[in-house]
Amino acid sequence: MSKLLAIISFFLLMFISCKTSDVDSKWEDNIKLSENNITISAEATTVLNTTEGSSW
């Protein structure tokens, strides 16, 4: 009986802990970036992205 309970508990914990999170880049802009999408080319260029957040 205790082996069965251990096996059931193991699988239950596996299913609970394997929840998928949201897709990357699908979060709210909590630091208020000046640009949300930046394309960087192979050329020697400068990209400046500022924030309005106070935690940085």
N, C-alpha and C positions, 0 to 999 in steps of 0.2 A: 504494500500500500504506500509506503513512504517513497519507494522508487517511482511509482506512478505519479505521485504528487510532485516529486522533484522534476520529472520529465515535463509534466504539464506546466509547472512554474517556469522552467527554462524556456519552453516555446512561447509562453505568454510574454515573458520579458523580451524575447527576441522580436516578436511582432510589435510590441509597444516601442522599443528603442529604434526600430528601423523606419520610422516615419521620414518621409522626404521633406526637405525644406523647399522654400521658394527658389525659383530659378535665379541664377546669378544676375545681377544688375536690376533686380526688381525690388528695390527698396526706396523708401522716401528719402528725399534730399535733406537730411537733418543738419548738414553743415553748409548748405546753400552754395553749391559750386557755381561758378560763373558759366561754365559749359558742362553739359552732361555727356556729350559725345565729342571725343577728340580723335581726329585721324592724324596719325604720325607717318610721314613719308620717309623715304630713304635719304632725301636731301638734307643738307645741314640747315635746319630751321630751328626756331625757338617757339615753344608753345607755353603760354602762361595761363594757368587756371587758378583763379583766386577763390577764397572762401569768405563767407560772412560769419561763420560759426565762431564761437568764443572758446571752444574746446581744443582748438589747434593752436 
